[in-house]
Structure formats: structure tokens, C-alpha cells
């Protein structure tokens, strides 16, 4: 290798929450950064979580005290740094005579959870009597009910937007961020990373850039990225599948979230009010296939329906009540034996010293703790580059949409076309960056109109997604920018109009627009496929 400066000091592979967080932190510390994502940003595992920013209450059972402490600290930070995305969530844990965890054990867990939440910005837990829970949630199954614990965590309705704001923050700090650019080869020579090859967006053109450090943050695809190294590397990943179903409001539906012990196997699962619907999950099953192919199985769907109907007998949910279902693969370390729940949720920053200096993989990691993981990874990156770690700015720097929210509200109101719920929707997705959408609409007045009867989706959002949020195709726009694809009807009522606006902006001809609609239909059908 020559002594010339590399094209990039750090190349991050993977544009999910961990890769996005690493790229932002590294760029803010002055490193030259390239981020490569083979599909769209946030389109993999980050999209398929339970959409919680939580302290990891159940990790206490496996004595992962440090992980719980870290999670609670990062939850507090995210509520401060992304208040438009991360909201307080009240949860109930019902306790029954047949529960594996007694009222005393649950109470002790709650006390420990509170003690670990130093400086927390949510209320302390409280224990509810049987009658108090029934009064608050009359639809709950009362047979054998002893009472409940009530506590607070946090929810992120659209995890995709958290990924995107980190991507935007990385670019604003100087990083090159590229979606639809798969890494296809990591070149190692004389025990040192030399370069990485990738395909340019929208083409088969191969490009090589030099670098002295590759951080493999590809989630459940970590082993597949390592397979592109011109050296043999053992497998590290052993992910588990988590599936969810999404239903509408049902008879006896709870007013707040529930964290419930499943009767079938004792595993905790959630019933959560989410996006005007209810999100129910998750499962935990070892998965050995391609993470891109993962779908919720009929058995998992039956399990989630049966458990929900058991706890809320009036629900009588069937497969026909499901709006859509999704599944993802947790990027956990490989463990062939023992229960899935016992596999650690702590992240591992793996330095492949025996293969090459400058090759690092991220194994594991949680949505809640991505920022701290990124800080640790970038500390390592700075040391590899031969410098001091420097100050990590992400501890206190708000995400791009976290400021100017009230000013954005005034600008949206001034458009005189959005309903009150429409203004709230835009602020909940874009935060203060919604001011830029309002400005775009004012400058191009044909975009000052809403696309739905409720007056909640603004035409300018479509153009904004393409110009300023890295959207490439219609599915990106619908599912990971405007978030209409996660509504009860998957946004079908306005998809044609969104496609028409996108076609004008992107110069798609009619055939290309129809192809985009067909691909969106295929994506939606996959979310529907497990239940139909």
C-alpha cells in the first residue's frame, strides 16, 4: 500500500441504526467517513423492532445489570435529544395466580429498575391492586388476577425516522452517506485493510475506495459482509427471529400498553397502542436463513393472537383482524445451545486482529443503546487512526429534528391546508425540520395541498423526501419517509397520488411510474402475506 492518504479514514458498512449512529459520531469528531448501505437506510432490522426505547426490564432476570443501567441512561438521553420521536409510554404488567413471576418478584424487579434509573425523566413504578387494574382496564381477564405493576418506558413510533435523522446528521457533519450501494469486497494485504469495493447506486459499476478502517455494522448480515474479505473468517452471528402483528382497535382493547407473560411458554410479550393501531409481539426463535427472507410464520401469528385473546377475552381476534405482520432478525452472537432468551443482548465490538488490522464488526446492539455503541466504536476508530478519542458530541447534541418544533408548528399552521392532526403528524415525523417542508410548499405553491381527506399528508413531503431525505423509489417514500405505509390500509388510498408527484420530481415516465407502483404493491403484499 502507498503512503498516500486514504480516500476515507473510516468506511461504515450498514445503514441501520448502529451504522448511522457510528457515521454521525465519527463525522462529528472530524473523521472522513463513507457509509454504504445495500438497500435503503433503516430498511432492515431497525424497521422491524417492537418500537420501544426501553431499559430492558427483562434483562434483570439474566443479571445483565450493566446493560439495564446503560439502556436506562440512553433512554433518558434519547428523550432529551429526540423529543419529537421518543415519547413516554405507560406499561402494565398483570400478575396472575398462575404467573411464573410472583407479585413479590415483580415488585423487587420494579424497585431495582427504579434504582438503576438514576436521573430518570419518567415517573416511578407503582403496584396496582386487582380492583385498581380492573377499574383502569376493564377488558382485562379477571380470572386469577392478583394485581399489576405499572411503570414507564418510552416508545418510538417510527424507528425508521431515528435512523434517518442520524443519517442526515452524519451528512451534515461531513460524511458521505450512500444507500443502494452494496459493499462487495474488502481488500486485505499484509494484515492490513487496504480498500473496499462497492457497486454504485442504480448500476453495476464497481468502485474502489481506499481506507484503513472498515466498521462492519450490517446487523444480521455481518457474516455476509465478512465473507467478502479476501481471507477466511469464521461465523459470528446467530440471530433470532422476532415477529409482530398489527391490528386495529378491538373490543376491550387497553388504553395503555401491556407487558404480559405468555401462558404458552412464559416469554414476555407486548400489546402496545401504536400509530392508531395495536402492535403485538414479539417472538424469539433461532433463525438460520437469509435475513432478507424472514416473515412471520402462521404459528407465530397464532401464538400472538391466542395470547392476546387470553388476556383480553373480549377481543376475539382472528387472522382477518390483522392489518399486516412483520418479522426481523436480531443480530445476536452465535450460541447453538440454551434458550433464545438467554442469549446476551449486550453488543460486542469485535476486532478481527488475526485477519487484519482495521477490520471491526458490530455484533448485537439494541435500538435503545445505539448511541453509546457508536461512541465506543468511534473511540476505537480514533485510536486506530493514532489519535486521542476526542470529545463525543452525540451525548448532548440534539438530532436534526429536535429543535425549532414550535416555530415549525407556526409555519405549518400558516399553510392553511393541514388539519390539527395533520400538523401533529408532521411534527411527530420531522420535528423542527417540518419548517423546511413548509418553506418548500410556499416556494412551490402547487405543493400546498393535502393528499388525504383527513388533511394530514402534505404534497410537499413527497418532493422533500426525494430532494433532502435520500429517497430513491416509491417504497422508500411511502414506508420510510412519509410513513403512510404503516397505516391501517398501508397508505393505499394516496399511493397513486404520491407516485404521480414523485414521477414529476424524478422524471419517471408512465412505464417507470407503474413499475414503482408495482414494486410498492409487492412490498405491501409481503407484509400481508403471512396472514392471507
C-alpha positions in Angstrom: 0.0 0.0 0.0 1.2 3.5 -0.8 1.8 6.2 1.9 -0.9 8.4 0.3 -3.8 9.5 2.4 -6.7 7.1 2.2 -9.9 8.2 0.5 -11.7 7.8 3.8 -10.4 7.2 7.3 -13.5 5.1 8.1 -15.9 3.2 5.9 -19.0 2.0 7.7 -20.9 -0.9 6.1 -24.6 -0.9 7.1 -27.1 1.9 7.2 -29.3 0.7 10.1 -29.4 2.4 13.4 -25.9 1.3 14.5 -24.2 2.2 11.3 -26.0 5.5 11.1 -25.1 6.3 14.7 -21.4 5.4 14.1 -21.2 7.5 10.9 -22.7 10.5 12.7 -20.4 10.3 15.7 -17.3 9.7 13.6 -18.0 12.6 11.3 -18.8 15.0 14.2 -15.3 14.1 15.6 -13.7 15.2 12.3 -13.0 11.8 10.7 -13.6 11.4 7.0 -16.4 8.9 6.7 -18.2 6.9 4.0 -21.3 4.9 4.9 -22.5 2.2 2.5 -26.0 0.6 2.7 -27.0 -2.1 0.2 -30.7 -1.2 0.3 -32.4 1.8 1.8 -31.4 3.3 5.1 -33.2 1.7 8.0 -34.9 -0.9 5.8 -33.6 -3.9 7.7 -33.7 -4.9 11.3 -34.1 -1.3 12.5 -37.6 -1.3 10.9 -38.8 -4.5 12.5 -38.4 -3.9 16.2 -41.1 -3.5 18.9 -40.6 0.2 18.5 -39.6 0.7 22.1 -36.9 2.8 23.7 -36.7 0.7 26.9 -34.5 0.0 29.8 -34.5 -3.8 29.3 -36.6 -4.8 32.3 -36.4 -8.5 31.5 -32.6 -8.4 31.3 -32.6 -8.1 35.1 -33.7 -11.8 35.1 -30.4 -12.7 33.4 -28.4 -10.4 35.7 -27.3 -8.1 32.9 -27.3 -5.2 35.3 -24.8 -3.1 33.3 -27.0 -3.4 30.2 -30.1 -2.3 32.1 -28.2 0.7 33.5 -26.9 1.6 30.1 -30.3 1.2 28.5 -32.0 3.4 31.1 -29.3 6.1 30.7 -29.7 6.1 26.9 -33.4 6.1 27.2 -33.2 9.3 29.2 -30.8 10.8 26.6 -32.9 10.0 23.7 -36.0 11.6 25.3 -33.9 14.8 25.6 -32.1 14.6 22.2 -35.1 13.4 20.1 -38.3 14.5 21.9 -40.3 14.6 18.7 -39.6 10.9 18.1 -39.3 9.4 21.6 -42.4 9.6 23.8 -43.1 8.4 27.3 -45.1 5.1 27.4 -47.0 3.7 30.4 -47.0 -0.1 30.7 -48.8 -2.6 32.9 -47.6 -6.0 34.0 -50.7 -8.1 35.1 -49.9 -10.7 37.7 -52.0 -13.9 37.9 -52.1 -16.8 40.4 -50.5 -19.0 37.7 -47.8 -16.5 36.7 -44.2 -17.7 36.8 -43.2 -14.4 38.3 -44.9 -13.7 41.7 -46.1 -10.4 42.8 -43.1 -10.1 45.1 -40.6 -10.9 42.4 -42.2 -8.4 40.0 -42.1 -5.8 42.8 -38.5 -6.4 43.5 -37.7 -6.1 39.8 -39.6 -2.8 39.7 -37.6 -1.4 42.6 -34.3 -2.4 41.0 -35.5 -0.8 37.7 -36.2 2.4 39.5 -32.9 2.4 41.4 -31.0 1.9 38.1 -32.9 4.8 36.6 -30.7 7.5 38.1 -31.8 10.9 37.0 -34.7 9.4 35.0 -37.3 11.6 33.3 -40.3 9.3 33.8 -42.3 8.6 37.0 -41.5 5.7 39.4 -43.4 2.5 39.3 -46.4 1.7 41.4 -48.2 -1.5 42.3 -51.9 -1.8 41.5 -54.4 -3.9 43.3 -56.7 -6.3 41.4 -59.5 -3.8 41.6 -57.4 -0.8 40.6 -56.3 -2.6 37.4 -59.8 -3.7 36.6 -61.1 -0.1 37.0 -58.4 1.2 34.7 -58.6 -1.6 32.2 -62.0 -3.3 32.5 -61.3 -5.5 29.5 -58.5 -7.5 31.3 -59.0 -11.2 32.0 -60.1 -11.2 35.7 -59.8 -14.9 36.4 -57.0 -15.5 38.9 -55.9 -11.8 38.6 -53.9 -10.6 41.6 -52.9 -7.1 40.6 -50.3 -5.5 38.4 -47.2 -3.4 38.3 -47.3 -0.1 36.4 -44.2 1.6 35.1 -42.9 3.8 32.4 -40.6 3.3 29.4 -40.6 5.1 26.1 -41.9 4.4 22.6 -40.6 5.5 19.2 -43.5 5.2 16.7 -41.2 5.3 13.7 -37.8 3.8 14.3 -37.1 4.4 10.6 -37.1 8.2 11.3 -34.5 7.8 14.1 -32.2 6.0 11.6 -32.8 8.7 9.0 -32.1 11.6 11.4 -28.7 10.0 12.3 -28.0 9.7 8.5 -28.9 13.3 8.0 -26.8 14.4 11.0 -23.9 12.4 9.6 -24.1 14.1 6.2 -24.4 17.5 7.9 -21.2 16.7 9.8 -19.4 15.9 6.5 -19.9 12.1 6.0 -20.7 10.7 2.6 -23.8 8.5 3.0 -24.9 6.2 0.2 -27.9 3.9 0.1 -28.4 1.2 -2.6 -24.5 0.8 -2.7 -23.7 -2.7 -1.6 -20.2 -3.5 -0.4 -18.9 -6.4 -2.5 -15.2 -6.8 -1.4 -12.9 -5.8 1.4 -9.3 -6.0 0.4 -6.7 -7.0 3.0 -3.0 -7.1 2.2 -0.1 -7.8 4.6 -2.5 -8.0 7.5 -3.9 -4.5 7.0 -7.2 -3.3 5.5 -6.4 -1.5 2.2 -9.7 -0.7 0.4 -13.3 -1.6 -0.1 -15.2 -2.2 -3.3 -18.9 -1.4 -3.8 -21.4 -1.0 -6.5 -22.7 2.5 -7.4 -26.3 3.2 -6.8 -28.5 2.1 -9.7 -25.7 0.5 -11.7 -23.4 -2.5 -11.8 -20.4 -0.1 -11.9 -17.8 -1.2 -9.4 -16.0 1.4 -7.4 -13.0 1.1 -5.1 -12.1 3.5 -2.3 -9.0 3.2 0.0 -9.4 3.2 3.8 -7.5 1.9 6.8 -10.7 1.0 8.8 -13.9 -0.8 7.9 -16.6 -1.0 10.6 -19.0 -3.8 9.6 -22.3 -2.7 11.1 -24.5 -4.8 8.8 -26.6 -6.3 11.6 -27.7 -9.9 10.9 -25.7 -9.6 7.6 -22.4 -9.2 9.4 -21.1 -12.6 8.4 -22.1 -12.0 4.8 -20.1 -8.8 4.7 -17.1 -10.6 6.3 -17.4 -13.2 3.5 -16.4 -10.5 1.1 -12.9 -10.2 2.7 -10.2 -11.9 0.8 -9.4 -14.0 3.8 -11.3 -16.8 5.5 -13.2 -15.7 8.6 -15.3 -17.8 10.9 -19.0 -17.1 11.5 -20.0 -14.9 14.4 -23.8 -14.3 14.0 -26.6 -16.4 15.4 -29.7 -14.3 15.2 -33.2 -14.9 16.4 -36.4 -14.0 14.7 -38.9 -11.7 16.3 -42.4 -11.4 14.7 -45.2 -8.8 15.3 -48.8 -8.4 14.2 -50.6 -5.1 13.8 -54.4 -4.9 14.4 -57.0 -2.2 14.8 -58.8 -1.2 18.0 -60.6 -4.3 19.3 -63.3 -4.9 21.8 -61.9 -4.5 25.4 -58.7 -3.0 24.0 -56.4 -1.5 26.6 -55.9 2.2 26.9 -52.2 1.8 27.7 -49.5 -0.7 26.9 -49.3 -4.2 28.4 -46.2 -6.3 29.1 -47.5 -9.8 29.6 -46.2 -13.2 30.5 -47.3 -15.7 27.8 -49.1 -18.7 29.1 -47.7 -21.0 26.4 -44.0 -20.5 27.2 -43.6 -17.9 29.9 -42.0 -15.5 27.5 -42.9 -11.8 27.9 -44.7 -10.1 25.0 -46.2 -6.6 24.4 -49.6 -5.3 23.4 -48.9 -1.6 22.6 -51.1 1.2 21.3 -49.2 2.3 18.2 -49.8 4.6 15.2 -53.6 4.5 15.7 -53.5 0.7 15.9 -52.1 -2.0 18.2 -48.7 -3.6 17.9 -48.5 -7.1 19.3 -45.2 -9.0 19.7 -42.6 -10.4 19.8 -41.4 -13.9 19.4 -37.9 -15.2 19.8 -36.9 -18.1 17.6 -33.5 -19.1 16.2 -33.2 -18.2 12.5 -30.6 -19.6 10.1 -31.8 -18.3 6.7 -31.2 -15.1 4.8 -32.5 -12.2 7.0 -33.9 -10.6 3.8 -36.4 -13.6 3.5 -37.7 -13.5 7.1 -41.5 -13.4 7.6 -43.8 -14.0 10.5 -45.0 -17.7 10.4 -48.5 -18.8 10.8 -47.5 -20.5 14.1 -46.2 -17.2 15.5 -49.2 -15.3 14.4 -51.5 -17.9 16.1 -49.4 -17.7 19.2 -49.7 -13.9 19.4 -53.5 -14.0 18.7 -54.1 -16.7 21.2 -52.2 -14.9 24.0 -53.9 -11.6 23.3 -57.3 -13.2 23.4 -56.4 -14.9 26.6 -55.6 -11.7 28.4 -58.3 -9.6 26.8 -61.1 -12.2 26.3 -63.5 -9.7 24.6 -61.0 -9.2 21.8 -61.8 -12.4 19.9 -59.1 -11.5 17.4 -58.7 -13.7 14.3 -56.3 -13.6 11.4 -58.8 -11.5 9.5 -58.4 -8.7 12.0 -54.7 -8.3 11.3 -53.7 -5.3 9.2 -50.2 -6.6 8.5 -47.4 -8.5 10.1 -43.7 -8.2 10.1 -40.6 -10.0 11.3 -36.9 -9.2 11.8 -33.7 -11.0 12.8 -31.9 -9.8 15.9 -28.2 -9.5 15.2 -27.1 -11.6 18.2 -23.9 -13.5 18.8 -23.8 -17.2 17.8 -25.0 -19.6 20.5 -26.1 -23.0 19.5 -27.3 -24.2 22.9 -29.6 -22.8 25.6 -32.8 -20.8 25.4 -33.0 -17.9 23.0 -33.9 -15.5 25.8 -30.6 -16.3 27.5 -28.5 -15.0 24.5 -27.0 -11.8 25.6 -28.4 -8.5 24.3 -25.1 -6.7 25.0 -23.3 -5.5 22.0 -19.8 -6.7 21.1 -17.3 -4.7 19.1 -15.2 -7.4 17.5 -11.7 -6.5 16.3 -10.6 -9.1 13.8 -6.9 -8.8 14.7 -6.0 -12.2 13.3 -7.4 -11.3 10.0 -6.5 -7.7 9.5 -5.7 -4.5 11.4 -8.5 -2.1 10.7 -11.4 -4.6 10.4 -14.1 -4.4 13.0 -17.6 -5.9 13.3 -20.5 -4.9 15.4 -22.3 -7.9 16.9 -25.6 -7.3 18.7 -26.8 -3.9 19.8 -30.3 -2.5 20.6 -32.2 0.4 19.2 -32.2 2.0 22.7 -28.4 1.9 23.1 -27.2 2.6 19.6 -25.7 6.0 20.6 -23.5 4.5 23.3 -22.4 1.7 21.0 -21.5 4.2 18.3 -19.5 6.2 20.9 -17.5 3.1 21.8 -16.9 2.2 18.2 -15.7 5.6 17.3 -13.4 5.8 20.3 -11.8 2.6 18.8 -11.7 4.2 15.3 -9.9 7.2 16.6 -7.3 5.0 18.3 -6.8 3.0 15.1 -6.1 6.3 13.4 -3.5 7.1 16.0 -5.2 9.9 17.8 -6.8 10.6 21.1 -10.5 9.7 21.3 -11.7 13.3 21.4 -15.0 14.6 22.7 -18.1 12.7 21.7 -20.7 15.3 20.7 -23.7 13.0 20.4 -24.1 12.8 24.2 -25.5 16.3 24.2 -26.2 17.3 20.6 -29.9 17.0 19.6 -30.8 15.2 16.5 -31.6 17.4 13.5 -35.4 17.5 14.0 -35.3 18.1 17.8 -35.1 21.9 17.7 -37.4 24.6 16.3 -40.5 22.5 16.8 -42.8 25.3 17.9 -41.6 27.5 15.0 -42.3 24.6 12.6 -45.8 24.4 14.1 -46.5 28.0 13.3 -45.2 27.6 9.7 -47.4 24.5 9.1 -50.4 26.3 10.6 -49.8 29.2 8.2 -50.2 26.9 5.2 -53.9 26.7 6.0 -54.4 23.3 4.5 -53.4 20.9 7.2 -55.8 19.7 9.9 -54.7 19.9 13.5 -53.9 16.2 13.5 -52.0 16.8 10.2 -49.8 19.3 11.9 -49.2 17.0 14.8 -48.4 14.2 12.3 -45.7 16.2 10.5 -44.1 17.4 13.8 -44.1 13.8 15.0 -42.2 12.6 11.9 -39.9 15.5 11.0 -39.8 17.6 14.2 -38.4 21.1 13.6 -37.3 20.0 10.1 -41.0 20.4 9.1 -40.3 24.1 8.7 -38.3 23.2 5.7 -41.2 21.3 4.2 -43.5 24.3 4.8 -40.9 26.5 3.1 -40.7 24.2 0.1 -44.5 24.3 -0.1 -44.5 28.1 0.0 -41.9 28.3 -2.7 -43.7 25.8 -5.0 -47.3 26.6 -4.3 -48.7 23.6 -6.2 -47.3 21.6 -3.2 -49.6 23.4 -0.7 -52.3 20.7 -0.6 -53.0 17.6 1.3 -53.4 14.2 -0.3 -55.9 12.6 2.1 -59.4 13.5 3.2 -58.3 14.0 6.8 -55.8 16.7 5.8 -52.8 15.0 7.3 -50.3 14.3 4.4 -48.8 17.2 2.6 -47.8 17.0 -1.1 -44.6 18.8 -0.3 -43.4 15.9 1.8 -43.0 13.7 -1.3 -40.7 16.2 -3.0 -38.8 16.8 0.3 -38.2 13.1 0.6 -36.6 12.9 -2.8 -34.6 16.1 -2.6 -33.5 16.1 1.1 -34.0 12.7 2.6 -32.2 10.3 0.2 -35.4 8.6 -1.0 -34.8 6.8 -4.3 -38.0 4.9 -5.0 -41.7 5.0 -4.2 -41.4 2.3 -1.4 -38.7 4.5 0.3 -41.1 7.4 0.2 -44.2 5.6 1.5 -42.6 3.3 4.1 -39.6 5.1 5.4 -40.1 8.8 4.8 -43.9 9.7 4.9 -44.6 6.6 7.0 -48.0 6.2 5.3 -47.2 2.6 4.5 -47.6 1.7 8.2 -51.1 2.9 8.5 -54.1 0.6 8.7 -54.5 0.5 4.9 -50.8 0.7 4.1 -51.4 4.1 2.5 -53.2 2.6 -0.5 -55.7 5.5 -0.7 -53.0 8.0 -1.5 -50.2 5.9 -3.1 -51.3 6.8 -6.7 -51.1 10.5 -5.9 -47.7 10.1 -4.1 -46.5 8.2 -7.2 -47.7 11.0 -9.5 -45.8 13.7 -7.5 -42.7 11.5 -7.3 -42.8 10.8 -11.0 -42.9 14.5 -11.8 -40.0 15.2 -9.5 -37.9 12.2 -10.6 -38.8 12.4 -14.3 -40.2 8.9 -14.3 -42.2 8.1 -17.5 -45.5 6.4 -17.2 -43.9 2.9 -17.5 -41.4 3.7 -14.7 -44.2 5.1 -12.5 -46.3 1.9 -13.0 -43.2 -0.2 -12.2 -42.7 1.8 -9.0 -46.3 1.2 -8.0 -46.0 -2.5 -8.8 -42.9 -2.7 -6.6 -44.7 -0.9 -3.8 -47.6 -3.4 -4.2 -45.2 -6.3 -3.9 -43.6 -4.8 -0.7 -47.1 -4.3 0.8 -48.2 -7.8 -0.2 -45.2 -9.3 1.7 -46.4 -7.6 4.9 -49.8 -9.1 4.2 -48.6 -12.5 3.1 -48.3 -14.2 6.4 -52.0 -13.6 7.2 -53.6 -14.0 3.7 
